[in-house]
Amino acid sequence: MHDQNHHDHDTHAHIGDLRDLHPAAEPALTAAPVELTRWVTSHSARLADLGPGADSEGPLHDLEPLRDLVGDARVVALGESSHQIREFGLMRRRILRFLIERLGFTVYAMEYGAAEGRAVDAWVQGGSGDIDDLLAPANGGAQGNGADGAGGSVKGLGQPAECGDTLRWLRRHNSGAAQPVRFVGCDIPTAGGSLRPVLEPVAAYLTAVDPGALPFLNTALEISEPLAGGTVMVPTYARLGLEPAVQDRLTAALARLLGRFTDLREVYTERGGAEAYATALSDVRAAVTTDRTQRAMAEAFAGTPDGLNLSARERYLADTLLELLDRSRPGIASCSSRTMPTSSARSTRYRAHWPGHPWAICSPGRSARTTFPSR
């Protein structure tokens, strides 16, 4: 054994680069098919440079081919093949500018927590605060939580610098715009890592309209917050060591809370108004969806995956956007920067033959084509 180790040491002593340990790769690239080359050539357009020194607020003439692509659609999906890539963020910002400045779009909807997004919208409308603080990753855990919702501020999933720059541009645009652009989040809280961003505002709402429902909410916070983190992966791993009975308590508490909201709709609406009820109900549904998402992920990691269970988040994304469309007048536009969700029996209502100006959603959304069919 000693001689073998000595031999290995001598063999690799000369290596100055770990890549030298790998055998030379054989050529794998082949020429592109002629048909593909012709199609790309005939359907491509040269875009402005995004390199260092490029003017992000410069002319948008290079994006004019998008005008015909968008047509009269209310929903436009923009995506990226990988996250945290600077150039994708810069391109999204230019396309958003084109949709707003040239095509009249009026909502920027993003795969971002719906509850967290309300604070961001207030900021882009000229409100106080610091956008970097709003976009900073939320701290998990139960510190500062209370039944009256007076704990830490509702914050979102950490975002790349380009996202903050886009929102700063949007705030500047809104300061002088006849039709300000709204920001809307369509996702579950902190990408599924914590229930607190939605349950805190619900707690404040219930304190005014139905304090008797607070025990259900407090139980959900008590169980979920020690597991919470900045992404769904944190509670997923934490749930692997959580007794099934405890997880069932959390699910039951949220189910009873949602049941109370739906059963007492008229009472809640009378006491707090229709708009406040709709917002709080959406937050409760987001909490239920987050619990289902975390449980499905944990089951998959435990070796008992159920692929259909993993669709809860996409269903919430789709339903949130559909509700937004239903509540909005014709002429609204929306742009989101991540996954657009799955199909619905209602999807045929949202084809691009709708009257009025288009909506736009910027998202990579592999399943967006089902819920929001292409033209």
N, C-alpha and C positions, 0 to 999 in steps of 0.2 A: 504493500500500500504506500509505503514511504517512497519507494522508487518511482511508482506511477505518478504520485503528486509532483515529485521532482521533475519528471519528464514533462508533465503538463505545464509546469511553470516555465521550463526552458522553451517549450514549443511556442507559448504565447507572449514571451517576454518582449519580442520585437514589435508587437502590435501597437500602433499609435492611434488607431481609429477603430471603434467597435464595428464599423461597417465592413472592415477587412475580414471579420469572422464569417460573414455571409458569402455563400458562393455567388459568382456572377450571375445575374438574372438574364435569362434568355429574352431576346426581343419579343414583345407581345403585341406591339401596335401594328395595325394594318391600315391601309388606306380606307377612308370613308367611302361608302357606296356613292356612286355618281348621282343617284336619285336624291339622296340625303343632301349632298353638297349643293345641288341645284335648288332644292327646297329652301335650305337655310339662306342661300344667296338671295333668293327672290323675296324672302319674308323678313329679312333682317334690316335694321336701321342703325346707323352709327350714333352713339350717344356721346354727350359731352364728357370731358375728362373729369374723373373724380379724384385725381391724385393730389399731392400736396400743392397748396396754393390755389386750388380750384375755387371758384366763387359759387358757394352753395345757394346764393340768392340771385344768381345771374339769369340771363335769358333762358326760356324754356322751349325754344323753337324745335330743338331736337326731339321733344316728346310729342310733337303734333301727330305722329302716327297713332298715338293712343286714342285720339278723338274718335276715329272710326271704329276702333276696337271696343270702346266703351259704348258708343251709340246711345241708346235710350235706356240702358240698364240702370237699375236702382242699386245694384250691389256689384262692386268690382273687388275681386280678391287678388291681393298681392302677397307674394311669399318669398321665402329664402330657403336655399338648400342647406344652410347651416346657420346656427345662431352665433351671436357675438362677432360677426364679421363687419368691420367698419364700413366697407363699401356698400354693403346691402342697406345699412342704416342711412347712408348718405343718399342712395338712390331712392329709397322709400320717401325720404323727405322731399326730394325734387318731384316725385310723382304726386305726392300729396299736394304740393304747391300747385301743380298743373290741374289736378282735379278741383281744387278750390278756386284758384284764380281764373282758370280758363273755362271750366265746366260747371261752376256754381255749386259745388258740394258743400254741405253744411254740418256734417257730423264726422268726427274721427273716432271710430269705434275700434277698440284694440283688445287683444286677448290679454286682459288685465282685470283684476278683481273688480266686480261691479260696485261693491261698497267702497273700496279704495279709490275707484275711479271718480266718485262724486267729489272728493276733495281735490283731485287733479282738475276736474272740470271747473270748480270754483276758482282755482288759480289761473287757468287759461282765460277765464272771463274777467280777470283783473283783480282777483282776490289777494289777500295778504298771504304771507308764508314764503317758504323757500322750496322750489321744485326739487332740488337735490335731496332735501330732507324727505319730501313726500315719496320720492322714488327709491329711497334707501331701503335695503332689506329690513323687514320687520323682525323684531326679536321674538323668538318663541318663548313659551313658558307662561305661567299663570300670574306673574307679578303685575300688580296694578289693576287687576280685574275686579269688578264688583257688580252687584246686581243692578246698580243704577247706571252702568255703562260709563263710569267716570274714570276708567283706567287709562292706559297709555293711548296715544293717538292711533287711529287706524292708518296703517301704512301698507305699502305693497311690496311685491317681489322686486328685488334689485334689478335695475335696467341699465343697459349700456349707455355710454355718454351720448351717443347719437340720438337716443330717445329723448333725453333731456333737452338737447339742442333743438329737436323738432318741436317740442312743447314750448320752448322759449320763442321760437318763430311764430307759433300759433298764437301765443299771448300778444306778441307785437302786432300780428295781423288783426286780431280782434279789437285792439285798441282803437283802430280807425275804420273798422268794417261796418257797413250798413247792416249786414247779416252776419253776426259773430258765429264762429264755428264751435260746436260743442265737442267735448271729449266724453266718451262713454266706455266704461269697462264692461265686458261681457262674460268674464270668467268667474270661476269659483275663487274663494278668498286665498290670497297668497299662493296661487297655483296648487291648492289642495293641502298646504302645509299646516294650516291653523283655522279653527272656527271663530276665533276671537274677532277678526275684522268684520264679520257679519253679525255675530251674536251681541257684541257691545251696542251697536245702534238699535238692535231689536230690544235689548234690555231697557234702553232709555224710552223707547216707544211703549213698551208694556207697562212701565212705571206709570205712564199717563193714562193708558186705556184699559189695562187688565193686569194689575199686580198679582192676581191669583195664578197667572201663568208663569211667573218668574221661577218657581221651584224647578220646573222642567228645564228651563234655560240654564239655571245655576248648576244643575246636575250635569248637563252637557259640558259646560265649561270646566267643572271640577274634574271630570274624567279626561277630557280631550287636551287641555292646555299643558299638562306635564309631558305630553307626547309631542307637542307642536314644534315646528321648525320652519325654516325658510322655503322648503319645497316639500312635495308630497313624499319624498324618499325618507325624510326624518320620521314622521309618524308611521310610515310603512314598516320600517325596521323596528320601531318601538312596539308596534302592535304584535310582533312575532312573540314577544314575551308577556303579552297581556292575556289574562284569563278570558276565555270566551264569554263567561258570564258578565264580566265587566264591560266588554265590548257590546254585549246585548243590552246592558243598562243604558249605554250611550245612545245606541240606535233607538231604543224604546223611548227615551226622553225626548229625542228629536221628533220621533213620530207623533208623540202626544202633543208636542208643541205645534207641529204643523196641523194636526187635527183640530186643535183649538182655534187656530187661525182661520181655517176653512169653515168650521162649524159656526163661528161667531162673526162671520164676515160683516153682516149688517150692523151688529153691535159695534164692532171696531170702526166701521166706516162712519157711523153716527157720532162716535166719540172723538175720532181723530181725523176724519176726512178721507176721501177716496184715494188721493195721491199718496198720502202717508201710509195708508194700508197697503197699497200696491207695492210700495218700496219695501216695507217691512216683510211682506209675504215673500217677495223675491229673495230677500236675505235669508229667511228661514229655509226656503227651498235650496238656496246655495249651501247652507249648513248641512242639510240632509244629503245633498249630492256629494259634498266633501267627505262625509262619513262613509258613504257608499264607495266612493273612489278609494279612500284609504283602505277599507276592508278588502276590496277587490285586489288591490296591489299586494296587500299582506298575504292574502290567500295564494296569489300567484307565486310570491317569494317562498311560501311554505310548501310549494310543490303541488298545490291543488288549484291550478288556474282555471278560470271560467272566462273565456274571451268576451262573452256578451256582457258580463258584469263590468268590464272595463269601459263600457260606452257611456257611463253616467255623466262624465264631464262633458263629452261632446254633445250629449242631449241637452245639458244645461246651456251650453254656449249657443246652440241653435235656437232653443226656446227663448232665451234672453233677447236675442236679436230679432226674432219674429215678433215678440211682444213690443219691442222698440219700434219696429215697422208699423205695427197695428196702432200704436199710440201717436205716431207722427203724421203730420200732414204730407201730402205729395210735395215733392221737391227736396226732400231730405236726402243727404248722402252720408255714407259712413265708410270709414277706412280702418281696418284692423291689421295688426302686424303678426298674427300667428294663425293657428289652425282654426279654420271654419268647420263647424260640426256637421252632423249626419242628417239622414233623410227624415221626412215627416210626411204624414198624409196630407198636410196642409201645403206642401212644397209647391204644388202647381199654381198656387195663388201668387207666387213671387217670380213669375217669368218676366222677361224684360219688356213685355207689351204694356206694362202699366203706364198710365198717363203721368205727365209731370216730368220734372228733371230727375236725373238718376241718383241713386244711392251708390256709394262705393264702399267696399270693405277690402282692406289690404291684408291679405292672409295667405300663408302657404297652402292651407286647407285642402288636403287630398279629398275630403268628403264634402266640400262645399258645393261641388257640382251637383250633388243630389238634392240638398235642401234648397240651394239657389241655382237652378239649372242655367246653363249658358244660353246665349241667344241663338 
